[in-house]
Amino acid sequence: MSAEAATLKTGVASGPGERVVRHKEKPRMLALDGVRGLAIIGVLLTHASYIFTTGSHVLAMGWTGVDLFFVLSGFLITGILIDTKRAQNRAKSFYARRILRIFPIYYLTIVVVLIAQQHLAWLRTVAEMQTWADRLPYLFYYKNLAPLWQHGQAHQTLLSHFWSLAGEEQFYFLWPMLVWHFSTKTVYKVCAGALCFTLLLRIVLGAHFGFGAWMQFFPLTRSDGLFVGSGLAALLATGHRPSYKQLLTWGLAGLSTLVLVVIFRGREELLYGGPVMCTIGYSGLAIFFGVLIAYCVQSEGPLVRFFEAPWIRAFGRYSYGMYVYHLPLYYVIEHFAKQWFSLAFPLPNKYAILYLAVLVSITYAIAWLSFRFFEQKFLRLKRRFEPVFENPAVDATTA
């Protein structure tokens, strides 16, 4: 669930016809690290909501952090694709750098689980990866499609949160082809049309097949955030800057859909999905988060300063590792908490807060160690796959 902005530096050809590795330095948008931190905090809270006796419904709304990740990923990835559009090695550069960022800890986690379940019966039960039919969706990034052959249902397992990583990988695989072959203006028009199509598709399919878990995971019905983020990146790349009045209007429009969900269906639907949340709710959520990112990119107000605070940016920096590791760690910690301390959930809130602090602290620590001593070894290899331009005078962002 992470994507970094392109970093560029200019090389000079030593002779005629030689290729030039051209990287245009882009200032790092610190607030977006904080936005990513907010997203992972939401995910951490929603998966820990069951430990609270009261107030769990508030924490459960942290599932929206996944949609914030989608918007942010669409925004950053599309920005990278537009910046490297004229690179001679654009496909090799993009896919190699994505693989080096995403694959190592993803497959490391799967391998660890596969090995551990051979020795731990309780883990084998919660992992549900005993057969190759169970393992293949994880190995080939199509876990989000599993509800289609499971009667439209899905339940939580040790790695069930990998569905969102599968959705993003499918997006990374297909989306570059469109961005590279169409003008930037066409890209944001396509995003606007795709957002409308996704909403319409949910309405039609929901009326015929019901609003089950499959709709929450299926890429064609849960891509609002990716399209909103991508459309925003394309819009900004053309030089257009939405006014504060426009941002306010769109933000209120997105927020109003969530208000309608609560008014007409109750807060339970906001938490767990249903006909309204699974139709206009997802679209409204994506638009609201798109406005948040647009505001952070072009403003310097108190909200931006909040997202630039070191503590929330620290969560954002290690958010991918925290996302990958958090649910397996939650299961492991819960198992030993029950076995060693005979804990029964939910807990009284004062103890639940302490337990939550343990969960978050351990997750952060493991993600930090993973980044420092494992992931960075692969990240250093990304310099071998920097974008290469034949003509340094050509601006890669035009078209």
N, C-alpha and C positions, 0 to 999 in steps of 0.2 A: 504494500500500500504506500510506497513512497516514490517520489520522482523529484529529481533535482533540476534546477534550471541549468541551461547550457552555460559553460564557461569557455571563453574564447581568448586566444592570443594570436597575434599575427606573425607569420613566418615570412621570410623573404627568399624568393627563388635565387639560386646562384647562377642560373643560366637560362636561356630561352627555352620555353616549352616544359620546364620543370614544374611539377605540381607544388602548390603552396598550401600548407596546413594553416587555415585561417580561422582563428578563434576571436570573436569579438567579445571583449569583456562586458558582462552584464552585471550590474550591481545586484547583490543577493537581497531578495526581499525578505527581510527579517521577520516581518509580521506573519508571513505565510508559514514560517516554522512554528509560530505560536498557534496559528489556525490548525496546523497538523497536530499540535499538542492537544488542543481542545478536542479534536476528533478522537484521538486515542484515549483520552480521559473518559469520554462518553462511552466508548466500547468497554473499557475496564470496569466502569461502574455498572453498566447494564448486565454484564455477566456475573457480577457480584451482588446484584439486587436481592437475590433469594436469601441472603444471610440476614437481612433486616426484618425485624418484626413489624415495624411501622415505617412508612415512607418508601417502601420498595418500589411503588409505582412511579415515583419521581425518578429514581435511579434507572428504572427500566427504560425510560425515554432516551437513555444514552445510545440506543441502537441507531439513532439518527446520525451518530458519528460516522457510520459506514457511508451514508449518503454524502456527508461532508468530505470524506476521503475521495469518493467518486468525483465530486465536482473539482476538488483540488488536483486530482490526477489528470482529469481531462484538460484542465487549464495548463498545467505544467508540461504535460506530454505534447499537447498540440503546439504550445509555444516552441518547444525544442524542434518539432517537426518542421515548423514554418521557418525557423532560424537556419536549419540545415537543408532546406529544400533544394538548393542548387549544389549541394556537396556531391562530388563524384562518387563517394563511397557511402552515400546516405543510408542505404539499407544495412550494409555491414556495420557501420558505425552505430546506428540506432539499436539494432537488435543485439549486437555484442555487448553494448553498454547496459542494456536492460537485463540481459542474462546475468552479467556479472553482479548486478545489484540485487536481483530477485532470487535467482535459483539457489545460491549456496545454502542459506539458512532454511529455505523452503524444503529442499530435499534432505538436508541434514536432519530436520525435525522428523520427516517421514521415516528415514532410516532408523533413527533412535527409537521411535515408537514401534516399528516393525521388530526390532531386536528385543526391546524391553518386553513386548507382549508375549514373547516366547517363554519368559521366565516369571511373569506376573499375571496370575489368572484374573485378578480384578481389573487390571489395565486392559487385558484382552477383551473383556466384556464391554468396557466403555469406549474402546477404540473402534471396534467393529471393522477390523481390517484383516480378518482371518482368511478370506478367500481372495483370489485374484480379481474377481468381479467387484469386490469392495475396494481393492487397492488401485485399480486402473484409473478411476475418476480423479484420484489425487495425483497419480504419477503423470497423467496427461492433461491436467488442468480442465476437467469438465465436471467437477463435483457439483457445480451449480445446475447441471442438467439432470442430476439423479432423480429429483422428484417426478420427472416426466415418466419414469418407468417404476415409480414407487407409489402409484395411485395418488399422485399430487401432494404427497405428504413428505415431511422431513422432520427429524428430531435431532436434538443436540447430542453430539458425540465429542470425543477428544479433539478431533480436527474438523468439526463441522463448520467452523468459521472460515475455512479455506475456500468456501463457495465464492466469497467476494474476490479473493485473489484469482480464482479461475475466471471470473467475469472480466477482471482487468486485463488478464493475459490475453483473453480472446479479443478484447478491444485493441491491445497493443499490436496484435498480429494483423488485424484487418484495417484499422484506421489509417496507418501511414500511407497506404496505397491511395486513399482518397485525397489526403492532404497534399501529397506530392504531385498529384496529377490534375488538380483543380486550382483555380485562383483562390486567394485568401478570402475574397468577398463571397465566392461560391461556397466556401467551407462553412461560413457562419450561416448562410442561407440554408444549407443542407442540415445544419444543427437545429435550426428553428423548425424546419419541416419534420425532422426526425423526432423532435420533442412532441410535436402534435401527433405524429403517427404512433408513437409509443403510448400516449394517453388514449388515443382511439382504440388501439389494439387491446389495451387492458379492459376497456369498457366492453368491447365485442366478445373477447375471449371469456371475460368474467361472466357475462350474461349466459354464455353457452356451457362453460365448464366449471363455473364457481370460482371464488376468490381464495384458493388454497395457498399453501406454502410455495407451490411451484411458481406462482406469479411473483413472489418476492425474490426468487432466485434466478428465474429465467432471464437471460441477457436482453432479449427483445422487449421485456416488460419492466426491466429495472435499470434502464440505461439513461434515465433522465439526467442524473448528475453528471455523467460523462459528457453528454451532449451540451448541457448548460456550460460546463467548464470549458469545453472545446470551443463552443461558440463565442464565449467571452474572450478567449485567447485570440481567436481569429479577428474579432471585432477590434480589439486593442491593437492588433498588428496592422490594421488598416489606418491607424492614426485617430480613430474615433474614441472619444472619452465621454462616457455617460455623465450627464450633469447630476448634481446631488438631488435635484427634483426628480429626475428619472429613476435614480437609485431608490429613492424613498417610495416612489409609486410602485415599482416592481417589488420592493421588499415587503410593502404592505399587502400587495396582491398575493405574494407567496405565503405570507403569514396568515392571511385571511382564510386560506384553504384549510389550514390546520385548526383554526377556530371553528370553521364549519363542521369539521370532523367531530369535534367535541360537542358542539351544539346539537347536531342531528343524530350522532351515534354514541356519544359518551366517551369518556377518557379511555375506556378499555380498548376501543378500536384504535385510538391513537397509539396505544402501547403495543398491541398485538396484531394489528392489521384487520381489514375487513373491506367491504365494498367501497366505501368512501375513501378510506386511507389508501387503498390499493389502486385508486384511480386518480382523482385530483390531488390527493394527499402527497403522493410521491413527486408529482410535478411541482406542486407548491413548495415542497421542502427543497427541491433542487434549485428552484428560482431564488428562494430566500438565501440559500448558501452561496449562490452565484453572486448575489448582491453584496453579501458579506465580503467575499474575496475581491470584488471590484472596488469596494470601498477601501479595503486594506491596501490595495495596489496604488491607489491614486490619492490617498488622504494622509493626514498626519494628526488626526484628532486623538482624544483620550482612548478610544477603542483600539486604535492602532498601537498606541503606547502600551496598552495592556498586553497585546499579542507580542510585542517586542520585549516583554519582561523575560529575564534570563530563565526563570523557573519553568515557564510554560514552553519556552523555546527548547529547553532541555528535553522535555517530553517529546516534542516534535522531532528532535534530532534522532532519537532512538525509537521512533514510533513504529517503524516497520518490524524491528525485532520484537518489540513489546506486543505488537499485534500477533505475530506468528507464535510466540512462546506463551502468551498469557493463558489461553484456555487449557493447554496441557498442564501448566504449572498450577492452575486453579484446582484441577482434578487431583493432582498429586498431593497438594497441600491439604485439600479436604479429606483425602483418604487417610493421611497420617494424623490429621486433627481428630478424626473420629476414632481411629485405632488407638492413639496414644492418650488422648485427653477426653475421649467419650463425648465429644461435642455433638449436639443435636441442633439442626438448623430448622427455622431461623433462630437467631440469637437475640437477646435483649440488645437494644440499640447501642448502649455504651460499650458492650463487648463486640458488637458487630463492627463498630468503627475501628476498634483495635485490630480486629481480624482483617478488615479491609486494608488497613495500613500495612499489615504484613504482606498481603497479596500484592499490593502495588509496589512495595519496596523490593520484594524479591523479584518481581517481574522486571522492574527497572534495572536492578543490579545484573540480572542475567542478560538483558538486552545490551547493557553497557559493556559487559565483559565480551559478549559475542561480537559487538561492533569493533572493539579495540583489538581483540586478539584473533578474530576469525574473518569477519567481513572485510576489514580494511585490506587484507592480503589480496582479495579479489578486486576491490575498488581501485587499488593502485594500477591494476592492469588496464583500466579504462583509458589511460593515456595513450595506449597503443591503438586505440580505435577512435581517435579524434576525427572530426569531419575534415575532408580534404576538398579544396576548391581549386579548379584550374586557373581561374582568373580572379586575382585578389581585388580587382576593381568592381566586381559584380557584387551587389548587395544581396545577401542570401535571404533577406526578409521580403524582398519585393516579389510581385507576381499577382 
